[in-house]
Amino acid sequence: MSRIRSFASTPFGSALAGGLVVAILGWIAIATGLIKAQSSSSGTSPTGFATPAPSPASVKSGGKGLTVNEIYKKDSPGVAFIQAESAPRPPSLFNPFGGGGGGTATGSGFVIDTEGHILTNAHVVNGADKITVTLGSDPNSPAVPAQVVGKDESTDIALLKVNVPTDQLHPLPLGDSSSLQVGDPVVAIGNPFGLDRTVTAGIVSALQREIKAPNGFTISNVIQTDAAINPGNSGGPLIDAAGQVVGINSQIETGGSGNGNVGIGFAVPINTAKSVVQQLLKSGQVQHAYLGISGTDVTSQLASILNLPVKQGALVQTVVRGGPADDAGLKGGDNVITVDGQPLRVGGDIIVAIDGKPVSGMDDVISAVDAKQPGDQIQLTILRGGERKTLTVTLGNRPANVRP
């Protein structure tokens, strides 16, 4: 069986962030809703993001893209080598034997502006007491201390800051991940297994993947790539043929008992990161719209097995008690059966439309919540006992972790 691993490398092995891509029968813990991604690749954000070079459109329409060597020379000075140290935890009332032996995790990141802001994965720096960053192409460059501006475990993104002279900073231009197509060439630069400034190349293998964030929620619109990425690549840039960052390398899927690359890696889209960064700079926190359900896709096969009145939609499995969906009256299943060896809770509402738009499965529910902010309202059209009903849900603010 394959496993998905994060890439923070420690002396004790690669750190596991977890996260199955899409679970059997479409199980997705939706208590979901990433912030709506910004699609603009031009202009500057409040961070002073670096201005993109040649546009991906011009490359795809016949303009010559950069070679891997050119991308490496252009962008590698802006890739950071990150070390996150955690001290041994002392004994406590609830843990008389201590909380672990500590250690040093290593990962990657990249500079995004001339103020010293660096993007990486939240799981690279989680639990760290001391963070140091090495910048530039010179392997003898000194490590400098870094502070955490903020992090968002729901998207596995962290924003760091270093105080160094501007001439030591090499911001990487941020592209537009929504313009990617399957087959587009991409390059990953990072520090796999502590081997700093390693470059690998591949293509965009798939789009619209889903992985699990460190706090158990779903990250959507994820980029799949076959560029070789390994433990230690976490937080590093995935770069397109124009030399622009289009993703943050975050997880890999491995085969058997190995920890290494098998040609399946996942990157959080840079458009998601742009939205997250703006909120982290403003308040140090990120708010995500929250519905508070788990569910599964209604397929023709499932509809036949369960004798459902529709062949597509989202079957509500569970509803978080006291959550927005619960407050609006949405009902989950009350019986558990086994389908293809997997437990399935049945008897719940079937979501067939949101704000008047048909729902084919849980992906549509996720996308609808993604596009909203806490406090926004959505109209759910549901089937309950064969009757069609409309419920108005006021979306909440996502909790820190998935709740049952």
C-alpha positions as CSV (number, residue, x, y, z in Angstrom):
1,M,0.0,0.0,0.0
2,S,1.3,3.5,-0.8
3,R,1.7,6.2,1.7
4,I,1.8,10.0,1.4
5,R,4.7,11.6,3.3
6,S,5.7,15.2,4.0
7,F,9.2,16.2,3.2
8,A,10.6,17.6,6.5
9,S,13.7,15.5,7.0
10,T,15.0,14.7,10.5
11,P,17.8,12.6,11.9
12,F,15.0,10.1,12.9
13,G,13.5,9.9,9.5
14,S,11.1,12.0,7.3
15,A,8.3,13.7,9.1
16,L,4.9,12.4,8.2
17,A,2.2,15.0,7.4
18,G,-0.2,12.2,6.3
19,G,-2.9,12.8,3.9
20,L,-4.6,10.4,1.5
21,V,-5.3,11.9,-1.9
22,V,-8.9,11.0,-2.3
23,A,-10.2,8.3,0.0
24,I,-12.3,5.3,-0.9
25,L,-15.8,6.2,-2.0
26,G,-14.9,9.9,-2.0
27,W,-14.7,10.3,1.8
28,I,-13.6,13.9,2.3
29,A,-13.6,15.6,5.7
30,I,-15.2,18.8,4.6
31,A,-15.3,20.7,7.5
32,T,-13.4,22.3,4.5
33,G,-13.0,25.4,2.7
34,L,-9.7,27.0,1.7
35,I,-9.8,30.7,1.0
36,K,-10.6,31.5,-2.6
37,A,-7.4,31.6,-4.6
38,Q,-6.3,34.8,-6.3
39,S,-5.9,34.2,-10.0
40,S,-4.0,37.3,-10.9
41,S,-0.4,36.8,-11.9
42,S,0.4,40.4,-12.4
43,G,0.6,43.4,-10.1
44,T,2.0,43.3,-6.6
45,S,0.5,42.3,-3.3
46,P,1.1,44.1,0.0
47,T,4.2,42.0,0.4
48,G,5.9,43.4,-2.7
49,F,6.0,40.1,-4.5
50,A,8.6,39.9,-7.2
51,T,7.3,40.8,-10.6
52,P,6.9,37.8,-12.9
53,A,9.2,37.5,-16.0
54,P,7.9,36.2,-19.3
55,S,4.3,35.1,-19.0
56,P,3.4,31.4,-19.1
57,A,0.9,32.3,-21.9
58,S,3.7,33.5,-24.1
59,V,5.7,30.4,-23.4
60,K,2.8,28.1,-24.3
61,S,1.9,30.0,-27.5
62,G,5.3,29.3,-29.0
63,G,7.7,31.5,-27.0
64,K,10.8,29.6,-25.9
65,G,10.7,28.5,-22.2
66,L,13.8,28.6,-20.0
67,T,16.0,25.5,-19.8
68,V,16.4,23.7,-16.5
69,N,19.9,25.2,-16.2
70,E,18.6,28.7,-16.9
71,I,15.9,28.3,-14.3
72,Y,18.4,27.0,-11.7
73,K,20.8,29.9,-12.3
74,K,18.0,32.4,-12.1
75,D,16.0,31.0,-9.1
76,S,18.3,28.9,-6.9
77,P,19.7,32.0,-5.1
78,G,16.2,32.6,-3.8
79,V,15.8,29.1,-2.4
80,A,16.3,28.8,1.4
81,F,17.7,25.9,3.4
82,I,15.7,25.7,6.6
83,Q,16.6,24.1,9.9
84,A,14.0,23.9,12.7
85,E,15.3,22.8,16.1
86,S,13.1,21.5,18.9
87,A,14.3,21.0,22.4
88,P,13.5,17.9,24.5
89,R,10.2,18.4,26.3
90,P,10.4,18.3,30.1
91,P,8.2,16.1,32.2
92,S,4.8,17.4,33.1
93,L,1.8,16.4,35.2
94,F,0.2,14.7,32.2
95,N,3.5,13.4,30.8
96,P,5.8,12.5,33.6
97,F,8.3,10.9,31.2
98,G,8.8,14.0,29.1
99,G,7.5,15.0,25.7
100,G,10.1,13.7,23.4
101,G,13.8,14.0,22.7
102,G,13.7,16.9,20.4
103,G,15.8,17.1,17.2
104,T,16.4,19.1,14.1
105,A,14.1,19.0,11.0
106,T,15.4,20.3,7.7
107,G,13.3,21.6,4.8
108,S,13.2,24.2,2.1
109,G,11.6,27.6,1.4
110,F,11.9,30.5,-0.9
111,V,12.2,34.3,-0.7
112,I,9.1,36.2,-1.9
113,D,10.1,39.9,-1.4
114,T,12.8,42.3,-0.5
115,E,11.7,42.6,3.1
116,G,13.0,39.1,4.0
117,H,9.7,37.1,3.9
118,I,10.1,33.4,3.1
119,L,7.4,30.9,2.3
120,T,7.7,27.3,3.5
121,N,5.4,24.5,4.8
122,A,3.9,24.7,8.2
123,H,4.9,21.1,9.0
124,V,8.6,22.1,8.5
125,V,8.5,24.5,11.4
126,N,5.8,23.1,13.6
127,G,7.0,22.7,17.2
128,A,10.3,24.4,16.5
129,D,12.0,26.4,19.2
130,K,14.7,27.8,16.9
131,I,14.7,28.3,13.2
132,T,17.7,29.2,11.0
133,V,17.8,29.9,7.3
134,T,20.7,29.7,4.8
135,L,20.2,31.9,1.8
136,G,22.0,32.2,-1.6
137,S,23.9,29.9,-3.8
138,D,27.1,29.9,-1.7
139,P,27.1,26.7,0.4
140,N,29.3,28.5,2.9
141,S,26.8,31.3,3.5
142,P,26.1,31.7,7.2
143,A,22.8,30.6,8.7
144,V,20.6,33.4,10.0
145,P,17.8,33.3,12.6
146,A,14.2,33.4,11.3
147,Q,11.0,34.3,13.0
148,V,7.6,32.8,12.2
149,V,5.2,35.6,11.1
150,G,2.3,33.2,11.0
151,K,1.3,29.8,9.8
152,D,-1.8,28.1,8.5
153,E,-2.0,24.4,9.0
154,S,-5.2,24.2,6.9
155,T,-3.1,24.9,3.8
156,D,0.3,23.7,5.3
157,I,1.8,27.1,4.7
158,A,4.1,29.1,7.0
159,L,5.5,32.6,6.5
160,L,9.0,33.3,8.0
161,K,11.0,36.5,8.1
162,V,14.8,37.1,8.3
163,N,16.5,40.4,8.9
164,V,19.4,40.6,6.4
165,P,20.6,43.3,4.0
166,T,18.5,43.6,0.8
167,D,21.4,42.6,-1.4
168,Q,21.3,39.2,0.2
169,L,17.7,38.6,-0.8
170,H,16.7,37.2,-4.2
171,P,12.9,37.1,-4.4
172,L,11.4,34.6,-6.8
173,P,8.6,35.8,-9.1
174,L,5.2,34.2,-8.3
175,G,3.2,32.8,-11.2
176,D,-0.4,31.9,-11.7
177,S,-1.1,28.3,-10.8
178,S,-4.6,28.4,-12.4
179,S,-2.9,28.7,-15.8
180,L,-1.2,25.3,-15.5
181,Q,-2.0,22.4,-17.7
182,V,-1.3,18.7,-17.5
183,G,2.0,18.1,-19.3
184,D,3.5,21.5,-18.6
185,P,7.3,21.3,-17.7
186,V,8.2,22.1,-14.1
187,V,11.3,22.2,-12.0
188,A,11.7,21.7,-8.2
189,I,14.6,23.2,-6.3
190,G,15.2,22.3,-2.6
191,N,17.2,20.4,-0.1
192,P,16.3,16.7,-0.2
193,F,17.9,14.7,2.6
194,G,19.9,17.9,3.5
195,L,21.5,18.0,0.0
196,D,21.2,21.8,-0.4
197,R,20.3,23.4,-3.8
198,T,19.3,20.2,-5.6
199,V,17.3,20.7,-8.8
200,T,15.0,18.1,-10.4
201,A,12.7,18.4,-13.4
202,G,9.5,16.8,-14.6
203,I,6.0,17.7,-15.7
204,V,2.6,18.6,-14.2
205,S,1.2,15.0,-13.9
206,A,-2.3,16.0,-12.8
207,L,-4.3,18.9,-11.4
208,Q,-7.2,19.3,-8.9
209,R,-5.8,16.7,-6.5
210,E,-6.6,16.8,-2.8
211,I,-4.3,16.0,0.1
212,K,-4.8,16.2,3.8
213,A,-3.3,19.1,5.8
214,P,-1.5,18.7,9.1
215,N,-4.6,19.5,11.0
216,G,-6.7,17.0,9.1
217,F,-8.6,19.3,6.8
218,T,-8.5,19.0,3.0
219,I,-6.2,21.0,0.7
220,S,-7.8,21.3,-2.7
221,N,-6.6,22.2,-6.2
222,V,-3.3,20.6,-5.5
223,I,-0.7,20.1,-8.3
224,Q,0.6,16.6,-8.9
225,T,4.1,16.3,-10.4
226,D,6.6,13.6,-11.3
227,A,9.6,15.9,-10.6
228,A,11.7,14.0,-8.0
229,I,11.0,15.4,-4.6
230,N,12.1,13.7,-1.3
231,P,12.2,14.3,2.4
232,G,13.8,17.8,2.9
233,N,12.1,19.3,-0.2
234,S,9.1,20.4,1.9
235,G,8.4,24.1,1.4
236,G,10.6,24.5,-1.7
237,P,9.3,26.0,-5.0
238,L,7.8,24.2,-7.9
239,I,8.7,26.4,-10.9
240,D,7.3,26.7,-14.4
241,A,9.1,27.1,-17.7
242,A,9.0,30.9,-17.3
243,G,10.9,30.7,-14.1
244,Q,7.9,31.5,-11.9
245,V,6.9,29.7,-8.7
246,V,3.6,27.9,-9.3
247,G,3.5,25.7,-6.2
248,I,5.0,24.8,-2.8
249,N,6.2,21.2,-2.7
250,S,4.5,19.6,0.2
251,Q,3.9,15.8,0.1
252,I,4.9,12.7,-1.7
253,E,3.3,9.3,-2.2
254,T,5.7,6.4,-1.6
255,G,5.4,2.7,-2.4
256,G,6.0,-0.2,0.0
257,S,8.1,0.7,3.1
258,G,10.4,3.2,1.4
259,N,10.5,6.9,2.1
260,G,11.8,8.1,-1.2
261,N,10.4,9.4,-4.5
262,V,8.3,7.2,-6.8
263,G,7.3,9.9,-9.2
264,I,4.3,11.2,-7.4
265,G,4.6,14.5,-5.6
266,F,2.1,17.1,-4.6
267,A,2.5,20.9,-4.4
268,V,0.1,23.4,-2.8
269,P,-0.8,25.9,-5.6
270,I,0.8,29.3,-5.3
271,N,-2.5,31.1,-5.8
272,T,-3.6,29.6,-2.5
273,A,-0.4,30.8,-0.9
274,K,-0.9,34.3,-2.1
275,S,-4.2,34.6,-0.3
276,V,-2.8,33.0,2.8
277,V,0.3,35.3,2.9
278,Q,-1.9,38.4,2.7
279,Q,-3.8,37.3,5.8
280,L,-0.7,36.2,7.7
281,L,0.9,39.6,7.1
282,K,-2.3,41.4,8.3
283,S,-3.1,39.4,11.4
284,G,-0.8,36.4,11.7
285,Q,-3.8,34.2,11.3
286,V,-5.9,32.8,8.4
287,Q,-9.7,32.3,8.4
288,H,-11.4,29.7,6.4
289,A,-15.1,29.2,5.7
290,Y,-16.4,26.1,7.5
291,L,-19.4,23.9,6.8
292,G,-18.9,21.1,9.3
293,I,-19.8,17.9,7.5
294,S,-18.1,14.8,6.1
295,G,-19.6,13.1,3.0
296,T,-19.1,10.9,0.0
297,D,-19.8,11.1,-3.7
298,V,-23.1,9.7,-5.0
299,T,-22.3,7.6,-8.0
300,S,-24.5,5.4,-10.2
301,Q,-23.1,2.4,-8.5
302,L,-23.7,3.7,-5.0
303,A,-27.2,4.9,-6.0
304,S,-28.0,1.4,-7.2
305,I,-26.7,-0.3,-4.0
306,L,-28.5,2.1,-1.7
307,N,-31.6,2.6,-4.0
308,L,-31.1,6.4,-4.0
309,P,-33.4,8.7,-6.0
310,V,-30.4,10.4,-7.8
311,K,-27.2,9.2,-9.4
312,Q,-25.1,12.2,-8.5
313,G,-24.7,14.5,-5.5
314,A,-23.0,14.4,-2.1
315,L,-24.3,12.0,0.5
316,V,-23.8,13.6,4.0
317,Q,-22.1,11.1,6.3
318,T,-21.7,13.0,9.5
319,V,-22.6,16.5,10.7
320,V,-20.4,18.2,13.3
321,R,-22.5,18.9,16.4
322,G,-23.0,22.6,16.9
323,G,-21.4,23.4,13.6
324,P,-22.9,25.6,10.8
325,A,-24.5,22.7,9.0
326,D,-26.0,21.3,12.2
327,D,-27.4,24.7,13.1
328,A,-29.1,24.8,9.7
329,G,-30.7,21.4,10.2
330,L,-28.6,19.3,7.9
331,K,-28.8,15.6,8.8
332,G,-26.1,12.9,8.6
333,G,-26.5,9.1,8.3
334,D,-27.8,7.0,11.1
335,N,-26.8,3.5,10.0
336,V,-23.4,2.1,9.0
337,I,-23.0,-0.6,6.2
338,T,-20.0,-2.0,4.4
339,V,-19.5,-1.3,0.7
340,D,-16.4,-2.8,-1.0
341,G,-15.0,-3.5,2.4
342,Q,-15.3,0.1,3.5
343,P,-17.7,1.4,6.2
344,L,-20.3,3.8,4.9
345,R,-22.8,5.8,6.9
346,V,-26.2,5.9,5.2
347,G,-29.5,7.6,5.7
348,G,-28.3,11.2,5.6
349,D,-29.3,14.1,3.4
350,I,-28.1,14.2,-0.2
351,I,-26.8,17.6,-1.3
352,V,-27.9,18.1,-5.0
353,A,-27.3,21.8,-5.5
354,I,-25.6,24.8,-3.8
355,D,-26.8,28.3,-4.6
356,G,-28.8,26.8,-7.4
357,K,-25.8,25.1,-9.1
358,P,-26.0,21.3,-9.4
359,V,-23.6,19.2,-7.2
360,S,-22.1,16.1,-8.8
361,G,-20.0,15.2,-5.7
362,M,-18.1,16.3,-2.7
363,D,-15.6,18.2,-4.9
364,D,-18.3,20.6,-5.8
365,V,-19.3,21.1,-2.2
366,I,-15.6,21.8,-1.3
367,S,-15.3,24.3,-4.2
368,A,-18.4,26.1,-3.1
369,V,-17.2,26.5,0.5
370,D,-13.7,27.4,-0.8
371,A,-15.2,30.4,-2.6
372,K,-16.7,31.8,0.6
373,Q,-15.6,33.6,3.8
374,P,-16.7,33.0,7.4
375,G,-20.1,34.6,7.9
376,D,-21.2,34.1,4.3
377,Q,-24.4,32.2,3.5
378,I,-25.0,29.4,1.1
379,Q,-28.2,27.7,0.0
380,L,-28.2,23.9,0.1
381,T,-30.7,22.0,-2.0
382,I,-31.1,18.6,-0.4
383,L,-33.1,15.4,-0.8
384,R,-34.4,13.9,2.4
385,G,-36.7,10.9,2.3
386,G,-37.3,11.6,-1.4
387,E,-38.4,15.2,-0.7
388,R,-36.5,18.3,-1.9
389,K,-35.7,20.9,0.7
390,T,-33.7,24.1,0.8
391,L,-31.5,25.0,3.8
392,T,-29.7,28.3,4.4
393,V,-26.3,27.8,6.1
394,T,-24.3,30.6,7.6
395,L,-20.7,29.4,7.3
396,G,-18.5,29.5,10.3
397,N,-14.8,29.9,11.0
398,R,-12.9,26.7,10.7
399,P,-11.6,25.3,14.0
400,A,-7.9,24.5,14.5
401,N,-8.5,20.7,13.9
402,V,-11.0,18.4,12.4
403,R,-13.8,17.7,14.9
404,P,-15.9,14.6,15.0
